[in-house]
Every structure is written in C-alpha cells, then in structure tokens.
Amino acid sequence: MLLQCIEPYDKKKRAARYHFTQCPNAEFAKKHDLMQVLPLFCNSDYWGMSQLHGTLLRRGTCGNADRCDYCVVGSENSMAEEYEIIKDEAGFLASRKIEK
C-alpha cells in the first residue's frame, strides 16, 4: 500500500488528510473479477471511523477512483456537517459537499 500525506495535520480545522494510491483489496478484486464485493470492504471505513467518534470524508477509493482519499475529523467537527454520504452506481459510499 502506498500512503501519501497530502498536507500536514490541519490544526485550525482539526483534520487529518491522506490518501492511498494502491490498495491490496482493490488490486485483488480487479485481478480476480470481484469488484462487486469491493464496496463491502471500502464502505466499512465509514463505520470504523464512527466507532472512534470520527467522521470520514472521502471522495473516492481505489475501486472507483485513482486513489483512496481520507479526511478524518471528529464527529462533532463542523466540517462533518458540510458533507453528505452518497452511494455511487457501483455501490461505493462517497462524501459530497452539500450545496447550499
């Protein structure tokens, strides 16, 4: 897995941002024609972060984009209220900024 830090920890917004450009789960699913089960793995990240009192803001994964990006904030962080979770046509969950 290749991890890249996009930017340092944002102290003002209290947000950690990073992304993966390779994922063993996505590579295995693509190689063995198992893309239909990959959302089960990727989507569980949202639940996992919620169990740590955090909110995952993610635009895409290695299964439906060129990278798996993360922005992790606390569940009470005002940034969490600016996004909604949507499901794309392949079943992947993604965060989208709410248009006002």
C-alpha positions as CSV (number, residue, x, y, z in Angstrom):
1,M,0.0,0.0,0.0
2,L,1.5,3.4,-1.0
3,L,0.4,6.0,1.5
4,Q,0.9,9.7,0.8
5,C,0.3,12.6,3.1
6,I,-1.5,15.3,1.2
7,E,-0.9,18.0,3.7
8,P,0.1,18.3,7.3
9,Y,-2.5,18.0,10.1
10,D,-4.8,21.0,9.9
11,K,-4.8,22.4,13.4
12,K,-7.4,25.0,12.7
13,K,-9.9,22.6,11.3
14,R,-8.6,19.7,13.3
15,A,-8.5,17.4,10.2
16,A,-6.1,14.7,9.1
17,R,-5.8,14.2,5.4
18,Y,-4.0,11.4,3.5
19,H,-4.6,9.1,0.6
20,F,-3.6,5.7,-0.8
21,T,-2.7,5.2,-4.4
22,Q,-2.5,1.4,-4.1
23,C,-4.8,-0.9,-2.2
24,P,-4.3,-4.7,-1.9
25,N,-8.1,-5.2,-1.6
26,A,-8.7,-3.3,-4.8
27,E,-5.9,-4.9,-6.7
28,F,-7.1,-8.4,-5.7
29,A,-10.7,-7.6,-6.6
30,K,-9.7,-6.2,-10.0
31,K,-7.4,-9.2,-10.8
32,H,-10.0,-11.8,-9.9
33,D,-13.1,-10.0,-11.2
34,L,-14.5,-9.5,-7.7
35,M,-15.3,-5.8,-8.0
36,Q,-18.9,-6.4,-6.9
37,V,-17.7,-7.3,-3.3
38,L,-15.1,-4.5,-3.0
39,P,-17.6,-1.9,-1.8
40,L,-18.2,-4.1,1.3
41,F,-14.5,-3.5,2.3
42,C,-14.3,0.1,1.3
43,N,-17.6,1.2,2.8
44,S,-16.8,-0.3,6.2
45,D,-14.2,2.5,6.7
46,Y,-17.1,4.9,7.4
47,W,-18.5,2.7,10.1
48,G,-15.0,2.1,11.6
49,M,-14.3,5.9,11.9
50,S,-17.7,6.4,13.5
51,Q,-16.8,3.9,16.2
52,L,-13.8,6.1,17.0
53,H,-16.0,9.1,17.3
54,G,-14.8,10.4,14.0
55,T,-16.2,11.2,10.6
56,L,-14.7,10.0,7.3
57,L,-14.9,12.4,4.4
58,R,-13.8,10.6,1.3
59,R,-14.4,11.4,-2.4
60,G,-13.3,8.0,-3.8
61,T,-11.5,4.7,-3.3
62,C,-9.0,2.7,-5.4
63,G,-12.1,0.8,-6.6
64,N,-13.9,3.8,-8.1
65,A,-11.2,6.5,-8.5
66,D,-7.5,6.8,-9.0
67,R,-6.9,6.9,-5.2
68,C,-8.5,6.3,-1.8
69,D,-8.6,9.6,-0.1
70,Y,-9.3,10.3,3.5
71,C,-10.1,13.4,5.5
72,V,-10.8,12.4,9.1
73,V,-12.4,14.8,11.6
74,G,-14.1,14.4,14.9
75,S,-17.8,13.5,14.8
76,E,-18.6,16.9,16.4
77,N,-16.4,18.8,14.0
78,S,-18.3,21.4,11.9
79,M,-16.7,20.0,8.7
80,A,-18.7,16.8,9.2
81,E,-21.9,18.7,8.8
82,E,-20.8,20.1,5.4
83,Y,-20.9,16.7,3.7
84,E,-23.4,14.0,2.9
85,I,-22.8,10.4,2.2
86,I,-23.9,9.2,-1.2
87,K,-23.7,5.8,-2.9
88,D,-22.4,5.6,-6.5
89,E,-23.7,3.3,-9.2
90,A,-21.1,0.6,-8.3
91,G,-22.2,0.7,-4.6
92,F,-19.3,2.7,-3.2
93,L,-20.0,5.3,-0.5
94,A,-18.5,8.7,-1.0
95,S,-18.7,12.1,0.7
96,R,-20.1,15.0,-1.2
97,K,-20.1,18.6,-0.1
98,I,-23.7,19.7,0.5
99,E,-24.6,22.5,-1.9
100,K,-26.4,25.4,-0.3
